[in-house]
Amino acid sequence: MQTLLQPCSRRSPGFTLVELLVVITIIGIMATMAMLGMPKILEKGRKVQAVAQIRELEVGIASFEADNNTPLLPYDQRAAGQDTVYGEVNGEFSNGIVVSALGGLGETLLYHPVACDVKDINPKEQVYMVFKLAEKKKNGVTPDGVLNDPWGRQWMMAVNAFKSTNPNAVLVDMNTTTPGKNDSHLDTKGLAVYSDTEPRDQSFVAWTYGYDGKKGGEEGRGRNPPPYNGSDDVISWK
């Protein structure tokens, strides 16, 4: 008896329509997850950049203070023994003074409200920091000479004047009448005061309000002062 051998059917190479749809669906889900997580990844990267900027500032200003035995302040502020905030949100003092002094730029620059002779602050014109130029006005020095954070705003910094150059000045722990004058307590005009932390007797601090540009986190909005914990702010003293 003759047996007829039937050829085995082989599956043609490639994907079926169902398999293609499954793959496309999986790729779409993964792409969506990546897009949703990307802002958090980018924001985390900016905070890392901000912390790095703070560390560089700390080293630069500490080196300046050690070398000159004086705070990084214009003459009038130093003579008065008055703490000074640079990069204030209302623009009282530009942090460009800090950039020029640490960069060793011997120039007289007009920074509202004072014309600051940088040579008075850094008479040796010693270079204590080399600042990188900001890309898209973020994370570096912009053409107008100010230092911006990774979100494109001026870094805020406060320098403690401690006691004035007046030999009759008396240093106290905290001056409640004229905050930040001839006292060891660093006055930041409330800009760096949170309900759960604030600078105390540091010679200088730096901080930024982060992505939203507002002090404290969303949960603390309406509280005066708001808490630091839970915010996107970056500070140097904690």
Short mmCIF file of the C-alpha atoms (twelve columns), coordinates in Angstrom:
data_MODEL
# 
_entry.id   MODEL 
# 
loop_
_atom_site.group_PDB 
_atom_site.id 
_atom_site.type_symbol 
_atom_site.label_atom_id 
_atom_site.label_alt_id 
_atom_site.label_comp_id 
_atom_site.label_asym_id 
_atom_site.label_seq_id 
_atom_site.Cartn_x 
_atom_site.Cartn_y 
_atom_site.Cartn_z 
_atom_site.pdbx_PDB_model_num 
ATOM 1   C CA . MET A 1   0.000  0.000   0.000  1 
ATOM 2   C CA . GLN A 2   1.459  3.247   -1.050 1 
ATOM 3   C CA . THR A 3   1.516  6.016   1.514  1 
ATOM 4   C CA . LEU A 4   1.177  9.482   0.215  1 
ATOM 5   C CA . LEU A 5   3.406  11.911  2.106  1 
ATOM 6   C CA . GLN A 6   1.872  15.301  2.469  1 
ATOM 7   C CA . PRO A 7   4.365  18.175  2.627  1 
ATOM 8   C CA . CYS A 8   4.435  19.969  6.006  1 
ATOM 9   C CA . SER A 9   3.060  23.440  5.822  1 
ATOM 10  C CA . ARG A 10  5.540  26.045  7.044  1 
ATOM 11  C CA . ARG A 11  4.642  29.367  8.523  1 
ATOM 12  C CA . SER A 12  5.705  32.224  6.323  1 
ATOM 13  C CA . PRO A 13  8.280  34.547  7.916  1 
ATOM 14  C CA . GLY A 14  7.133  37.867  9.402  1 
ATOM 15  C CA . PHE A 15  4.548  39.080  11.915 1 
ATOM 16  C CA . THR A 16  0.843  38.584  11.768 1 
ATOM 17  C CA . LEU A 17  -1.403 41.634  11.966 1 
ATOM 18  C CA . VAL A 18  -2.281 40.835  15.580 1 
ATOM 19  C CA . GLU A 19  1.375  40.592  16.552 1 
ATOM 20  C CA . LEU A 20  2.151  43.907  14.858 1 
ATOM 21  C CA . LEU A 21  -0.713 45.570  16.708 1 
ATOM 22  C CA . VAL A 22  0.565  44.194  20.034 1 
ATOM 23  C CA . VAL A 23  4.096  45.486  19.348 1 
ATOM 24  C CA . ILE A 24  2.791  48.912  18.300 1 
ATOM 25  C CA . THR A 25  0.654  49.096  21.442 1 
ATOM 26  C CA . ILE A 26  3.607  48.212  23.689 1 
ATOM 27  C CA . ILE A 27  5.831  50.790  21.985 1 
ATOM 28  C CA . GLY A 28  3.100  53.416  22.382 1 
ATOM 29  C CA . ILE A 29  2.744  52.676  26.104 1 
ATOM 30  C CA . MET A 30  6.503  52.853  26.643 1 
ATOM 31  C CA . ALA A 31  6.733  56.132  24.714 1 
ATOM 32  C CA . THR A 32  3.914  57.611  26.777 1 
ATOM 33  C CA . MET A 33  5.590  56.556  30.022 1 
ATOM 34  C CA . ALA A 34  8.868  58.057  28.849 1 
ATOM 35  C CA . MET A 35  7.186  61.340  27.908 1 
ATOM 36  C CA . LEU A 36  5.437  61.534  31.273 1 
ATOM 37  C CA . GLY A 37  8.665  60.845  33.148 1 
ATOM 38  C CA . MET A 38  10.885 63.134  31.071 1 
ATOM 39  C CA . PRO A 39  9.949  66.397  32.852 1 
ATOM 40  C CA . LYS A 40  10.854 64.855  36.201 1 
ATOM 41  C CA . ILE A 41  14.171 63.633  34.825 1 
ATOM 42  C CA . LEU A 42  14.963 67.057  33.366 1 
ATOM 43  C CA . GLU A 43  13.972 68.795  36.590 1 
ATOM 44  C CA . LYS A 44  16.167 66.487  38.631 1 
ATOM 45  C CA . GLY A 45  19.045 67.322  36.303 1 
ATOM 46  C CA . ARG A 46  18.486 71.056  36.845 1 
ATOM 47  C CA . LYS A 47  18.565 70.610  40.609 1 
ATOM 48  C CA . VAL A 48  21.856 68.738  40.299 1 
ATOM 49  C CA . GLN A 49  23.214 71.651  38.240 1 
ATOM 50  C CA . ALA A 50  21.983 74.118  40.864 1 
ATOM 51  C CA . VAL A 51  23.717 72.242  43.677 1 
ATOM 52  C CA . ALA A 52  26.923 72.196  41.627 1 
ATOM 53  C CA . GLN A 53  26.696 75.972  41.127 1 
ATOM 54  C CA . ILE A 54  26.254 76.475  44.866 1 
ATOM 55  C CA . ARG A 55  29.316 74.366  45.638 1 
ATOM 56  C CA . GLU A 56  31.413 76.397  43.188 1 
ATOM 57  C CA . LEU A 57  30.188 79.651  44.724 1 
ATOM 58  C CA . GLU A 58  30.972 78.399  48.220 1 
ATOM 59  C CA . VAL A 59  34.544 77.565  47.246 1 
ATOM 60  C CA . GLY A 60  35.031 80.846  45.373 1 
ATOM 61  C CA . ILE A 61  33.654 83.118  48.101 1 
ATOM 62  C CA . ALA A 62  35.419 81.208  50.887 1 
ATOM 63  C CA . SER A 63  38.709 81.592  48.999 1 
ATOM 64  C CA . PHE A 64  38.048 85.306  48.539 1 
ATOM 65  C CA . GLU A 65  37.304 85.791  52.249 1 
ATOM 66  C CA . ALA A 66  40.378 83.839  53.330 1 
ATOM 67  C CA . ASP A 67  42.640 85.764  50.968 1 
ATOM 68  C CA . ASN A 68  41.278 89.243  51.694 1 
ATOM 69  C CA . ASN A 69  40.111 88.822  55.297 1 
ATOM 70  C CA . THR A 70  36.979 90.789  54.445 1 
ATOM 71  C CA . PRO A 71  33.439 90.036  53.275 1 
ATOM 72  C CA . LEU A 72  32.601 90.337  49.596 1 
ATOM 73  C CA . LEU A 73  30.829 93.690  49.888 1 
ATOM 74  C CA . PRO A 74  30.939 97.182  48.341 1 
ATOM 75  C CA . TYR A 75  32.706 99.793  50.460 1 
ATOM 76  C CA . ASP A 76  29.555 101.484 51.796 1 
ATOM 77  C CA . GLN A 77  27.994 98.219  52.953 1 
ATOM 78  C CA . ARG A 78  31.260 97.059  54.508 1 
ATOM 79  C CA . ALA A 79  31.804 100.363 56.303 1 
ATOM 80  C CA . ALA A 80  28.269 100.302 57.684 1 
ATOM 81  C CA . GLY A 81  28.492 96.676  58.770 1 
ATOM 82  C CA . GLN A 82  25.270 95.994  56.896 1 
ATOM 83  C CA . ASP A 83  24.446 92.548  55.511 1 
ATOM 84  C CA . THR A 84  23.800 92.580  51.777 1 
ATOM 85  C CA . VAL A 85  21.584 90.505  49.499 1 
ATOM 86  C CA . TYR A 86  22.592 90.127  45.847 1 
ATOM 87  C CA . GLY A 87  20.245 89.040  43.089 1 
ATOM 88  C CA . GLU A 88  17.156 90.105  44.972 1 
ATOM 89  C CA . VAL A 89  13.880 89.489  43.198 1 
ATOM 90  C CA . ASN A 90  13.164 93.225  43.286 1 
ATOM 91  C CA . GLY A 91  16.571 94.004  41.811 1 
ATOM 92  C CA . GLU A 92  18.053 96.033  44.684 1 
ATOM 93  C CA . PHE A 93  21.532 94.588  44.158 1 
ATOM 94  C CA . SER A 94  22.615 92.617  41.108 1 
ATOM 95  C CA . ASN A 95  24.707 89.503  41.706 1 
ATOM 96  C CA . GLY A 96  26.873 90.821  38.883 1 
ATOM 97  C CA . ILE A 97  28.937 92.471  41.637 1 
ATOM 98  C CA . VAL A 98  29.808 89.000  42.931 1 
ATOM 99  C CA . VAL A 99  30.611 87.780  39.416 1 
ATOM 100 C CA . SER A 100 32.915 90.733  38.735 1 
ATOM 101 C CA . ALA A 101 34.682 90.508  42.099 1 
ATOM 102 C CA . LEU A 102 35.253 86.752  42.004 1 
ATOM 103 C CA . GLY A 103 36.210 86.903  38.334 1 
ATOM 104 C CA . GLY A 104 38.906 89.497  39.049 1 
ATOM 105 C CA . LEU A 105 37.397 92.141  36.784 1 
ATOM 106 C CA . GLY A 106 38.861 95.486  37.835 1 
ATOM 107 C CA . GLU A 107 36.098 97.730  36.609 1 
ATOM 108 C CA . THR A 108 33.675 100.298 37.927 1 
ATOM 109 C CA . LEU A 109 30.248 98.914  37.134 1 
ATOM 110 C CA . LEU A 110 26.867 100.528 37.616 1 
ATOM 111 C CA . TYR A 111 24.729 98.122  39.588 1 
ATOM 112 C CA . HIS A 112 21.543 99.696  40.870 1 
ATOM 113 C CA . PRO A 113 21.494 101.464 43.235 1 
ATOM 114 C CA . VAL A 114 25.284 101.895 43.592 1 
ATOM 115 C CA . ALA A 115 28.195 102.427 41.257 1 
ATOM 116 C CA . CYS A 116 30.484 99.713  42.539 1 
ATOM 117 C CA . ASP A 117 34.259 99.928  42.186 1 
ATOM 118 C CA . VAL A 118 35.179 96.271  41.888 1 
ATOM 119 C CA . LYS A 119 38.818 97.106  42.657 1 
ATOM 120 C CA . ASP A 120 37.664 98.247  46.083 1 
ATOM 121 C CA . ILE A 121 36.283 94.771  46.745 1 
ATOM 122 C CA . ASN A 122 39.071 92.810  45.057 1 
ATOM 123 C CA . PRO A 123 42.103 95.138  44.945 1 
ATOM 124 C CA . LYS A 124 44.449 92.367  43.798 1 
ATOM 125 C CA . GLU A 125 42.151 91.535  40.877 1 
ATOM 126 C CA . GLN A 126 42.686 87.922  41.848 1 
ATOM 127 C CA . VAL A 127 40.589 85.339  39.993 1 
ATOM 128 C CA . TYR A 128 38.643 83.168  42.425 1 
ATOM 129 C CA . MET A 129 36.154 81.685  39.973 1 
ATOM 130 C CA . VAL A 130 35.917 81.100  36.243 1 
ATOM 131 C CA . PHE A 131 32.269 81.380  35.320 1 
ATOM 132 C CA . LYS A 132 30.811 79.610  32.328 1 
ATOM 133 C CA . LEU A 133 28.631 81.495  29.886 1 
ATOM 134 C CA . ALA A 134 24.940 80.753  30.109 1 
ATOM 135 C CA . GLU A 135 23.219 78.906  27.311 1 
ATOM 136 C CA . LYS A 136 19.775 80.353  26.633 1 
ATOM 137 C CA . LYS A 137 20.273 82.605  29.681 1 
ATOM 138 C CA . LYS A 138 20.356 79.598  32.015 1 
ATOM 139 C CA . ASN A 139 22.948 78.031  34.286 1 
ATOM 140 C CA . GLY A 140 25.743 80.560  33.916 1 
ATOM 141 C CA . VAL A 141 26.683 84.195  33.338 1 
ATOM 142 C CA . THR A 142 24.528 86.071  30.838 1 
ATOM 143 C CA . PRO A 143 25.723 88.914  28.553 1 
ATOM 144 C CA . ASP A 144 24.565 91.477  31.143 1 
ATOM 145 C CA . GLY A 145 27.066 90.025  33.626 1 
ATOM 146 C CA . VAL A 146 24.700 88.339  36.074 1 
ATOM 147 C CA . LEU A 147 24.767 84.726  37.218 1 
ATOM 148 C CA . ASN A 148 21.592 82.832  36.416 1 
ATOM 149 C CA . ASP A 149 20.402 79.553  37.875 1 
ATOM 150 C CA . PRO A 150 19.392 76.550  35.705 1 
ATOM 151 C CA . TRP A 151 15.872 78.020  35.443 1 
ATOM 152 C CA . GLY A 152 17.035 81.367  34.053 1 
ATOM 153 C CA . ARG A 153 16.770 83.570  37.158 1 
ATOM 154 C CA . GLN A 154 19.428 85.447  39.083 1 
ATOM 155 C CA . TRP A 155 20.990 83.482  41.896 1 
ATOM 156 C CA . MET A 156 20.231 85.109  45.242 1 
ATOM 157 C CA . MET A 157 23.135 85.409  47.661 1 
ATOM 158 C CA . ALA A 158 23.528 87.041  51.049 1 
ATOM 159 C CA . VAL A 159 26.836 88.168  52.558 1 
ATOM 160 C CA . ASN A 160 27.261 88.764  56.278 1 
ATOM 161 C CA . ALA A 161 28.993 92.061  57.012 1 
ATOM 162 C CA . PHE A 162 29.387 91.257  60.722 1 
ATOM 163 C CA . LYS A 163 30.899 94.405  62.274 1 
ATOM 164 C CA . SER A 164 31.480 97.687  60.472 1 
ATOM 165 C CA . THR A 165 34.901 99.230  59.967 1 
ATOM 166 C CA . ASN A 166 34.040 101.782 62.656 1 
ATOM 167 C CA . PRO A 167 36.289 100.979 65.641 1 
ATOM 168 C CA . ASN A 168 33.477 101.973 68.006 1 
ATOM 169 C CA . ALA A 169 31.019 99.484  66.505 1 
ATOM 170 C CA . VAL A 170 29.858 96.749  68.857 1 
ATOM 171 C CA . LEU A 171 29.050 93.282  67.510 1 
ATOM 172 C CA . VAL A 172 25.883 91.674  68.894 1 
ATOM 173 C CA . ASP A 173 24.233 88.326  68.279 1 
ATOM 174 C CA . MET A 174 21.136 89.755  66.640 1 
ATOM 175 C CA . ASN A 175 20.186 93.347  65.943 1 
ATOM 176 C CA . THR A 176 16.396 93.635  66.217 1 
ATOM 177 C CA . THR A 177 16.360 97.379  65.567 1 
ATOM 178 C CA . THR A 178 18.411 97.303  62.358 1 
ATOM 179 C CA . PRO A 179 18.516 93.649  61.240 1 
ATOM 180 C CA . GLY A 180 21.842 92.562  59.784 1 
ATOM 181 C CA . LYS A 181 23.816 95.551  61.025 1 
ATOM 182 C CA . ASN A 182 26.767 94.899  63.351 1 
ATOM 183 C CA . ASP A 183 25.426 91.489  64.323 1 
ATOM 184 C CA . SER A 184 26.399 87.885  63.692 1 
ATOM 185 C CA . HIS A 185 22.928 86.877  62.499 1 
ATOM 186 C CA . LEU A 186 22.773 86.896  58.681 1 
ATOM 187 C CA . ASP A 187 19.854 88.990  57.496 1 
ATOM 188 C CA . THR A 188 18.372 87.986  54.106 1 
ATOM 189 C CA . LYS A 189 15.428 90.407  54.277 1 
ATOM 190 C CA . GLY A 190 13.148 87.418  54.662 1 
ATOM 191 C CA . LEU A 191 14.011 86.095  51.213 1 
ATOM 192 C CA . ALA A 192 15.760 82.998  52.585 1 
ATOM 193 C CA . VAL A 193 13.582 82.526  55.675 1 
ATOM 194 C CA . TYR A 194 11.425 79.394  55.752 1 
ATOM 195 C CA . SER A 195 9.246  78.061  58.548 1 
ATOM 196 C CA . ASP A 196 11.547 75.041  58.958 1 
ATOM 197 C CA . THR A 197 14.982 76.532  58.191 1 
ATOM 198 C CA . GLU A 198 16.851 79.792  57.665 1 
ATOM 199 C CA . PRO A 199 20.466 81.022  57.637 1 
ATOM 200 C CA . ARG A 200 21.892 81.933  61.017 1 
ATOM 201 C CA . ASP A 201 25.506 83.036  61.432 1 
ATOM 202 C CA . GLN A 202 26.982 82.003  58.084 1 
ATOM 203 C CA . SER A 203 29.344 84.430  56.351 1 
ATOM 204 C CA . PHE A 204 27.422 83.883  53.109 1 
ATOM 205 C CA . VAL A 205 24.628 81.763  51.623 1 
ATOM 206 C CA . ALA A 206 23.096 81.215  48.194 1 
ATOM 207 C CA . TRP A 207 19.653 80.028  47.167 1 
ATOM 208 C CA . THR A 208 17.141 79.815  44.328 1 
ATOM 209 C CA . TYR A 209 13.387 79.334  44.275 1 
ATOM 210 C CA . GLY A 210 13.651 76.629  41.620 1 
ATOM 211 C CA . TYR A 211 11.346 75.853  38.725 1 
ATOM 212 C CA . ASP A 212 8.275  77.806  39.842 1 
ATOM 213 C CA . GLY A 213 10.221 80.862  40.987 1 
ATOM 214 C CA . LYS A 214 8.272  80.973  44.267 1 
ATOM 215 C CA . LYS A 215 9.579  80.418  47.768 1 
ATOM 216 C CA . GLY A 216 8.462  77.129  49.318 1 
ATOM 217 C CA . GLY A 217 6.332  74.293  47.988 1 
ATOM 218 C CA . GLU A 218 2.760  74.225  46.788 1 
ATOM 219 C CA . GLU A 219 1.486  72.694  50.028 1 
ATOM 220 C CA . GLY A 220 2.944  75.579  52.008 1 
ATOM 221 C CA . ARG A 221 1.483  78.356  49.861 1 
ATOM 222 C CA . GLY A 222 -0.410 80.835  51.959 1 
ATOM 223 C CA . ARG A 223 1.786  80.206  54.986 1 
ATOM 224 C CA . ASN A 224 4.145  83.000  55.926 1 
ATOM 225 C CA . PRO A 225 6.871  81.954  55.834 1 
ATOM 226 C CA . PRO A 226 6.328  78.737  53.860 1 
ATOM 227 C CA . PRO A 227 8.287  75.534  54.624 1 
ATOM 228 C CA . TYR A 228 11.359 74.540  52.666 1 
ATOM 229 C CA . ASN A 229 10.644 70.809  52.843 1 
ATOM 230 C CA . GLY A 230 8.600  69.665  49.889 1 
ATOM 231 C CA . SER A 231 9.619  72.618  47.733 1 
ATOM 232 C CA . ASP A 232 11.712 72.721  44.565 1 
ATOM 233 C CA . ASP A 233 13.991 75.389  46.059 1 
ATOM 234 C CA . VAL A 234 17.762 74.814  46.303 1 
ATOM 235 C CA . ILE A 235 19.656 76.310  49.252 1 
ATOM 236 C CA . SER A 236 23.241 76.216  50.460 1 
ATOM 237 C CA . TRP A 237 22.822 75.990  54.233 1 
ATOM 238 C CA . LYS A 238 20.967 72.708  54.588 1 
# 
